[in-house]
Amino acid sequence: MYEELKEFGFQVSENSVAKYMRELGLDARLKKKFRVITTNPDHSSPIADRLLKVDDHQTLPPGPGQVLAGDVTYIKLGNSFLYLAVVIDLYTSSVVGWSMHKTLHAQLVLDALAAAMAKVGPDAQVILHSDRGFQYASEAY
């Protein structure tokens, strides 16, 4: 409102505009930006032990397709979101699997993992590191 009044040539301070708006029962506070949360580690589902630890000072994995990392993010499209799950090979730093869905559920990470395993080999022995969010702790996963 303050910026609009300035554009029209009114000489007012931001505090005065806020005061008058309060007197009129209008909310002058800025709304916090909506933030999508893709990880909630506070769940009651069982989680796997950490096999890959940052404090181990490990060097590169021994070879491609042996240590993978998965994560979920989102892409804003107008007023909605698409969720993206990605699996990366930590040896090659390449994306080996991904999946997109309109909703944030376990199938999202299952599809990304299936794509990754099809690429590295369905019988490959891999360590998959994730943020331990609810999708990765689901019974299906």
Backbone as a chain_set.jsonl record, in Angstrom:
{"seq": "MYEELKEFGFQVSENSVAKYMRELGLDARLKKKFRVITTNPDHSSPIADRLLKVDDHQTLPPGPGQVLAGDVTYIKLGNSFLYLAVVIDLYTSSVVGWSMHKTLHAQLVLDALAAAMAKVGPDAQVILHSDRGFQYASEAY", "coords": {"N": [[0.834, -1.181, 0.0], [1.917, 1.23, 0.808], [3.895, 1.584, -1.174], [2.267, 1.865, -3.422], [0.882, 4.261, -2.816], [3.039, 6.037, -2.839], [3.728, 5.888, -5.545], [1.554, 7.222, -6.647], [2.143, 9.746, -5.91], [1.783, 10.615, -3.277], [2.942, 11.931, -0.197], [3.935, 10.141, 2.242], [4.813, 8.301, 5.206], [6.06, 4.993, 5.696], [5.432, 3.87, 8.19], [3.266, 5.485, 8.97], [1.329, 4.769, 7.096], [0.973, 2.076, 7.819], [-0.053, 2.452, 10.41], [-2.516, 3.796, 9.913], [-3.796, 1.829, 8.416], [-4.068, -0.19, 10.344], [-5.852, 1.106, 12.074], [-8.073, 1.07, 10.482], [-8.653, -1.537, 10.536], [-7.278, -3.185, 8.84], [-4.89, -5.579, 7.765], [-1.566, -5.017, 8.012], [0.734, -6.424, 7.925], [3.44, -8.211, 6.408], [2.977, -11.125, 4.555], [4.273, -14.331, 5.246], [6.312, -16.104, 2.999], [5.093, -18.915, 1.295], [6.348, -22.097, 1.932], [7.404, -25.107, 0.664], [7.627, -28.222, 2.205], [9.629, -30.927, 1.908], [10.798, -32.92, 3.325], [10.332, -34.768, 6.225], [11.666, -35.736, 8.962], [10.655, -36.472, 11.386], [9.067, -38.922, 12.093], [7.28, -41.963, 12.806], [8.027, -44.26, 11.585], [10.235, -47.044, 10.965], [13.758, -46.551, 10.542], [16.617, -47.098, 8.493], [19.958, -48.068, 9.468], [22.692, -45.761, 9.359], [24.879, -46.158, 6.806], [26.653, -44.784, 5.338], [28.638, -42.302, 6.284], [29.291, -38.907, 6.873], [31.364, -38.063, 8.534], [33.221, -40.059, 8.305], [35.214, -39.498, 6.569], [35.445, -40.57, 4.046], [36.759, -41.523, 0.885], [36.144, -41.408, -2.64], [33.477, -43.611, -3.66], [34.138, -47.139, -4.265], [33.592, -47.819, -6.939], [31.512, -47.289, -9.908], [27.919, -47.239, -9.524], [27.718, -48.309, -6.951], [27.401, -46.783, -4.631], [24.741, -44.839, -3.99], [22.771, -41.832, -3.918], [19.785, -40.408, -2.737], [17.211, -37.948, -3.112], [14.564, -35.531, -2.586], [12.88, -32.899, -4.207], [11.111, -29.909, -5.213], [9.228, -28.478, -7.932], [7.978, -25.439, -8.794], [4.994, -24.696, -10.392], [3.18, -22.34, -11.563], [0.425, -22.063, -9.545], [0.714, -24.517, -8.394], [2.586, -27.547, -7.62], [5.199, -29.71, -8.724], [6.67, -32.653, -7.708], [9.964, -33.82, -7.459], [11.966, -36.61, -7.484], [15.253, -37.708, -7.173], [17.953, -39.87, -7.989], [21.33, -40.241, -7.484], [24.465, -41.347, -8.672], [27.149, -41.609, -6.651], [29.788, -42.034, -7.337], [30.152, -41.419, -10.069], [28.835, -39.034, -10.191], [26.517, -38.745, -11.611], [23.08, -38.611, -12.677], [21.122, -41.345, -12.082], [18.582, -42.201, -11.82], [15.213, -41.01, -11.762], [12.12, -39.416, -10.866], [8.868, -37.967, -11.248], [6.038, -36.56, -9.661], [2.677, -35.442, -8.913], [1.989, -35.433, -6.291], [3.357, -35.788, -2.987], [4.567, -38.622, -2.1], [5.304, -42.046, -1.156], [5.551, -43.549, -3.508], [6.776, -41.901, -5.307], [9.584, -41.868, -4.644], [10.04, -44.569, -4.879], [9.665, -45.06, -7.607], [11.788, -43.566, -8.663], [13.943, -44.969, -7.564], [13.545, -47.482, -8.775], [14.072, -46.827, -11.448], [16.765, -46.155, -11.198], [17.89, -48.6, -10.352], [17.371, -50.155, -12.578], [19.193, -49.073, -14.287], [21.756, -49.371, -13.017], [21.757, -52.05, -12.642], [19.709, -54.745, -11.798], [20.511, -56.628, -9.916], [22.532, -55.491, -8.515], [24.667, -54.707, -5.776], [24.069, -52.243, -3.645], [24.579, -49.218, -1.745], [22.265, -47.018, -0.568], [21.974, -43.74, 0.105], [20.028, -41.463, 1.938], [17.911, -38.73, 3.061], [16.413, -39.75, 5.089], [13.721, -39.228, 5.22], [10.072, -39.425, 5.409], [9.192, -40.76, 3.109], [11.316, -42.404, 2.392], [11.355, -44.036, 4.558], [9.112, -45.5, 4.443], [6.956, -48.396, 4.466], [6.682, -49.637, 2.004], [8.996, -48.791, 0.681]], "CA": [[0.0, 0.0, 0.0], [2.847, 2.354, 0.892], [4.508, 1.754, -2.492], [1.223, 2.372, -4.323], [0.657, 5.673, -2.492], [4.208, 6.766, -3.33], [3.617, 5.963, -7.002], [0.539, 8.23, -6.965], [2.655, 11.052, -5.531], [1.492, 10.974, -1.89], [4.112, 12.017, 0.683], [3.594, 9.491, 3.514], [5.826, 7.351, 5.67], [5.602, 3.602, 5.767], [4.822, 3.671, 9.508], [1.951, 6.146, 8.987], [0.41, 3.925, 6.321], [0.68, 0.906, 8.649], [-0.913, 2.9, 11.519], [-3.862, 4.047, 9.387], [-4.377, 0.549, 8.029], [-4.494, -0.857, 11.591], [-7.055, 1.81, 12.551], [-9.184, 0.651, 9.624], [-8.842, -2.985, 10.691], [-6.586, -3.885, 7.76], [-3.654, -6.233, 8.179], [-0.44, -4.393, 7.317], [1.922, -7.28, 8.014], [3.796, -8.988, 5.226], [2.726, -12.554, 4.699], [5.454, -15.149, 5.01], [6.264, -16.847, 1.765], [4.785, -20.33, 1.462], [7.505, -22.94, 1.68], [7.076, -26.523, 0.583], [8.521, -29.069, 2.994], [9.686, -32.239, 1.264], [11.374, -33.892, 4.25], [9.893, -34.733, 7.61], [12.321, -36.857, 9.626], [9.969, -36.77, 12.643], [8.017, -39.894, 11.841], [7.421, -43.14, 13.665], [8.45, -45.407, 10.778], [11.621, -47.433, 11.23], [14.74, -46.075, 9.577], [17.8, -47.947, 8.393], [21.196, -47.528, 10.013], [23.524, -45.003, 8.414], [26.055, -46.893, 6.343], [27.535, -43.789, 4.742], [28.702, -41.201, 7.231], [30.147, -37.8, 6.439], [32.557, -37.955, 9.377], [34.149, -41.156, 8.016], [36.23, -38.97, 5.652], [35.596, -41.536, 2.971], [37.064, -41.014, -0.444], [35.12, -41.832, -3.587], [33.086, -45.024, -3.604], [35.091, -47.958, -5.025], [33.273, -47.899, -8.366], [30.174, -46.806, -10.258], [26.764, -48.066, -9.196], [27.836, -48.952, -5.643], [26.865, -45.886, -3.612], [23.789, -43.915, -4.586], [22.133, -40.901, -2.982], [18.467, -39.99, -3.2], [16.608, -36.796, -2.453], [13.319, -35.034, -3.174], [12.71, -31.455, -4.254], [9.872, -29.574, -5.908], [9.27, -27.489, -9.001], [6.742, -24.657, -8.73], [4.357, -24.451, -11.683], [2.015, -21.498, -11.283], [-0.05, -22.212, -8.166], [0.858, -25.897, -7.94], [3.944, -28.047, -7.535], [5.56, -31.06, -9.128], [7.742, -33.145, -6.846], [10.993, -34.524, -8.215], [12.891, -37.463, -6.728], [16.437, -37.979, -7.99], [18.968, -40.775, -7.446], [22.622, -39.906, -8.095], [25.602, -42.238, -8.422], [28.169, -40.762, -6.032], [31.089, -42.24, -7.984], [30.18, -40.711, -11.355], [28.059, -37.791, -10.031], [25.481, -38.678, -12.647], [21.725, -39.014, -12.306], [20.847, -42.692, -12.579], [17.146, -42.428, -11.74], [14.415, -39.872, -11.327], [10.669, -39.581, -10.975], [8.088, -36.774, -10.903], [4.621, -36.791, -9.359], [1.959, -34.266, -8.408], [1.871, -35.538, -4.841], [4.557, -36.203, -2.269], [4.268, -39.899, -1.463], [6.385, -43.03, -1.267], [5.7, -44.02, -4.884], [7.708, -40.979, -5.946], [10.958, -42.345, -4.472], [10.091, -45.942, -5.386], [9.847, -44.991, -9.061], [13.157, -43.097, -8.914], [14.829, -46.087, -7.236], [13.381, -48.5, -9.82], [14.802, -46.347, -12.623], [18.193, -46.253, -10.889], [18.291, -50.001, -10.319], [17.359, -50.632, -13.961], [20.415, -48.572, -14.918], [22.97, -49.96, -12.423], [21.608, -53.502, -12.673], [18.752, -55.144, -10.753], [21.155, -57.462, -8.897], [23.672, -54.751, -7.96], [24.724, -54.491, -4.33], [24.275, -50.796, -3.517], [24.206, -48.461, -0.56], [21.506, -45.838, -0.97], [21.947, -42.745, 1.168], [18.938, -40.496, 1.792], [17.712, -37.877, 4.233], [15.589, -40.529, 6.027], [12.369, -38.684, 5.268], [9.032, -40.432, 5.543], [9.078, -41.566, 1.892], [12.372, -43.41, 2.436], [11.097, -44.918, 5.71], [7.815, -46.156, 4.257], [7.003, -49.851, 4.403], [6.874, -50.001, 0.595], [10.384, -48.544, 0.303]], "C": [[0.884, 1.251, 0.0], [3.453, 2.643, -0.486], [3.504, 2.333, -3.491], [0.975, 3.861, -4.08], [1.821, 6.54, -2.985], [4.141, 6.953, -4.845], [2.611, 7.032, -7.442], [0.941, 9.625, -6.488], [2.347, 11.492, -4.115], [2.769, 10.941, -1.067], [3.722, 11.442, 2.045], [4.741, 8.569, 3.91], [5.206, 5.962, 5.755], [4.893, 3.325, 7.095], [3.442, 4.307, 9.587], [0.927, 5.305, 8.244], [0.014, 2.709, 7.154], [-0.264, 1.274, 9.785], [-2.347, 3.101, 11.035], [-4.549, 2.743, 8.967], [-4.859, -0.213, 9.261], [-5.774, -0.237, 12.116], [-8.283, 1.415, 11.744], [-9.443, -0.851, 9.7], [-8.206, -3.791, 9.573], [-5.259, -4.43, 8.261], [-2.5, -5.686, 7.36], [0.815, -5.258, 7.347], [2.173, -7.993, 6.689], [3.53, -10.456, 5.512], [4.019, -13.311, 4.435], [5.24, -15.947, 3.737], [5.995, -18.317, 2.072], [5.997, -21.16, 1.082], [7.074, -24.398, 1.713], [8.105, -27.306, 1.387], [8.489, -30.462, 2.389], [10.238, -33.321, 2.185], [10.805, -33.684, 5.636], [10.517, -35.929, 8.315], [11.659, -37.248, 10.951], [8.777, -37.681, 12.374], [8.28, -41.122, 12.701], [7.849, -44.379, 12.888], [9.9, -45.763, 11.089], [12.547, -46.884, 10.148], [15.961, -46.971, 9.619], [18.994, -47.269, 9.051], [21.936, -46.75, 8.936], [24.754, -45.835, 8.065], [27.095, -45.955, 5.752], [27.514, -42.577, 5.651], [29.694, -40.161, 6.754], [31.433, -37.758, 7.243], [33.54, -39.113, 9.182], [35.319, -40.69, 7.154], [36.511, -39.963, 4.541], [35.985, -40.833, 1.682], [35.934, -41.459, -1.364], [34.703, -43.279, -3.329], [34.023, -45.842, -4.509], [34.816, -48.029, -6.525], [31.869, -47.409, -8.642], [29.078, -47.787, -9.843], [26.816, -48.722, -7.837], [27.287, -48.1, -4.501], [26.015, -44.827, -4.321], [23.227, -43.001, -3.508], [20.807, -40.46, -3.584], [17.958, -38.8, -2.426], [15.372, -36.366, -3.237], [13.342, -33.519, -3.136], [11.395, -31.171, -4.977], [10.13, -28.516, -6.967], [7.935, -26.762, -8.965], [6.257, -24.385, -10.148], [3.093, -23.65, -11.441], [1.647, -21.598, -9.821], [0.087, -23.633, -7.647], [2.33, -26.305, -7.987], [4.038, -29.412, -8.199], [6.715, -31.46, -8.233], [8.678, -34.011, -7.67], [11.871, -35.31, -7.252], [14.028, -37.831, -7.665], [17.346, -38.951, -7.244], [20.249, -40.515, -8.224], [23.648, -40.968, -7.713], [26.725, -41.368, -7.881], [29.567, -40.952, -6.617], [31.205, -41.399, -9.253], [29.529, -39.328, -11.29], [26.992, -37.645, -11.104], [24.136, -39.137, -12.087], [21.469, -40.383, -12.924], [19.367, -43.041, -12.492], [16.428, -41.183, -11.273], [12.94, -40.186, -11.549], [10.006, -38.266, -10.614], [6.633, -37.18, -10.687], [3.999, -35.495, -8.86], [1.835, -34.276, -6.897], [3.161, -36.094, -4.249], [4.23, -37.482, -1.508], [5.39, -40.888, -1.749], [6.606, -43.493, -2.704], [6.684, -43.156, -5.67], [9.141, -41.498, -5.855], [11.113, -43.79, -4.941], [10.339, -45.958, -6.887], [11.259, -44.532, -9.421], [14.163, -44.216, -8.635], [14.745, -47.172, -8.302], [14.141, -48.102, -11.086], [16.314, -46.469, -12.403], [18.667, -47.702, -10.936], [18.272, -50.62, -11.712], [18.652, -50.214, -14.66], [21.675, -49.236, -14.351], [22.929, -51.484, -12.424], [20.741, -53.963, -11.524], [19.368, -55.994, -9.644], [22.331, -56.765, -8.226], [23.538, -54.62, -6.444], [25.042, -53.012, -4.122], [23.956, -50.325, -2.108], [23.457, -47.25, -1.086], [21.414, -44.914, 0.233], [20.807, -41.774, 0.901], [18.834, -39.673, 3.073], [16.829, -38.526, 5.291], [14.199, -39.94, 6.211], [11.337, -39.793, 5.236], [8.896, -41.308, 4.299], [10.102, -42.72, 1.915], [12.2, -44.39, 3.6], [9.776, -45.659, 5.567], [8.001, -47.667, 4.159], [7.267, -50.311, 2.967], [8.335, -49.831, 0.175], [11.284, -49.572, 0.944]], "O": [[0.618, 2.209, -0.726], [3.518, 3.796, -0.914], [3.853, 3.187, -4.306], [0.871, 4.636, -5.03], [1.609, 7.643, -3.488], [4.452, 8.024, -5.366], [2.79, 7.67, -8.48], [0.177, 10.578, -6.64], [2.619, 12.64, -3.766], [3.587, 10.034, -1.218], [3.233, 12.171, 2.908], [5.525, 8.121, 3.074], [3.991, 5.802, 5.871], [3.878, 2.63, 7.127], [2.537, 3.741, 10.2], [-0.206, 5.145, 8.7], [-1.162, 2.348, 7.192], [-1.176, 0.51, 10.104], [-3.289, 2.63, 11.672], [-5.756, 2.588, 9.152], [-5.932, -0.815, 9.236], [-6.68, -0.947, 12.553], [-9.401, 1.424, 12.258], [-10.328, -1.376, 9.024], [-8.553, -4.955, 9.373], [-4.59, -3.807, 9.085], [-2.459, -5.871, 6.144], [1.856, -4.848, 6.835], [1.244, -8.329, 5.955], [3.832, -10.954, 6.597], [4.768, -12.979, 3.516], [4.135, -16.401, 3.442], [6.586, -18.892, 2.986], [6.601, -20.947, 0.03], [6.458, -24.857, 2.675], [9.308, -27.078, 1.262], [7.44, -31.105, 2.36], [10.156, -34.507, 1.867], [10.794, -32.569, 6.158], [9.96, -37.026, 8.274], [12.049, -38.237, 11.57], [7.625, -37.25, 12.425], [9.369, -41.292, 13.25], [8.018, -45.446, 13.479], [10.698, -44.892, 11.434], [12.162, -46.769, 8.985], [16.295, -47.535, 10.661], [19.034, -46.045, 9.175], [21.818, -47.048, 7.748], [25.562, -46.167, 8.932], [28.276, -46.293, 5.676], [26.492, -41.902, 5.775], [30.788, -40.484, 6.293], [32.491, -37.449, 6.694], [34.586, -39.144, 9.83], [36.31, -41.408, 7.019], [37.658, -40.172, 4.145], [35.588, -39.696, 1.429], [34.869, -41.85, -0.886], [35.498, -44.078, -2.834], [34.636, -45.286, -5.421], [35.736, -48.279, -7.304], [31.111, -47.141, -7.709], [29.286, -49.0, -9.817], [26.023, -49.627, -7.578], [26.769, -48.631, -3.519], [26.507, -44.041, -5.13], [23.209, -43.354, -2.329], [20.714, -40.176, -4.778], [18.231, -38.653, -1.235], [15.16, -36.772, -4.38], [13.773, -32.922, -2.149], [10.654, -32.095, -5.311], [11.106, -27.768, -6.908], [6.88, -27.386, -9.091], [7.01, -23.905, -10.995], [2.044, -24.221, -11.144], [2.448, -21.262, -8.949], [-0.387, -23.927, -6.549], [3.199, -25.511, -8.347], [3.069, -30.17, -8.227], [7.642, -30.677, -8.026], [8.239, -34.832, -8.476], [12.448, -34.748, -6.321], [13.8, -38.218, -8.811], [17.493, -38.869, -6.025], [20.265, -40.561, -9.454], [23.688, -41.426, -6.572], [27.206, -40.477, -8.581], [30.44, -40.109, -6.41], [32.223, -40.747, -9.486], [29.657, -38.538, -12.226], [26.612, -36.529, -11.459], [24.068, -39.937, -11.154], [21.585, -40.559, -14.137], [18.938, -44.062, -13.029], [16.962, -40.397, -10.489], [12.573, -41.085, -12.306], [10.514, -37.525, -9.772], [6.077, -38.009, -11.407], [4.698, -34.574, -8.44], [1.6, -33.233, -6.287], [3.94, -36.772, -4.92], [3.682, -37.434, -0.406], [6.317, -40.587, -2.502], [7.737, -43.799, -3.082], [7.343, -43.637, -6.591], [9.841, -41.564, -6.865], [12.2, -44.192, -5.357], [11.124, -46.764, -7.385], [11.86, -45.042, -10.367], [15.124, -44.39, -9.384], [15.772, -47.727, -8.695], [14.778, -48.942, -11.721], [17.051, -46.842, -13.315], [19.724, -47.997, -11.494], [19.068, -51.513, -12.002], [19.147, -50.931, -15.531], [22.565, -49.621, -15.11], [23.956, -52.134, -12.228], [21.008, -53.608, -10.376], [18.813, -56.074, -8.548], [23.053, -57.387, -7.447], [22.442, -54.448, -5.91], [26.161, -52.575, -4.393], [23.175, -50.941, -1.383], [23.958, -46.535, -1.954], [20.838, -45.275, 1.259], [20.633, -41.312, -0.227], [19.571, -39.891, 4.035], [16.528, -37.893, 6.303], [13.572, -40.136, 7.253], [11.676, -40.963, 5.057], [8.525, -42.476, 4.409], [9.802, -43.846, 1.516], [12.828, -45.449, 3.622], [9.366, -46.372, 6.482], [9.078, -48.148, 3.81], [8.001, -51.275, 2.751], [8.855, -50.635, -0.599], [12.499, -49.537, 0.748]]}, "num_chains": 1, "name": "protein.A"}
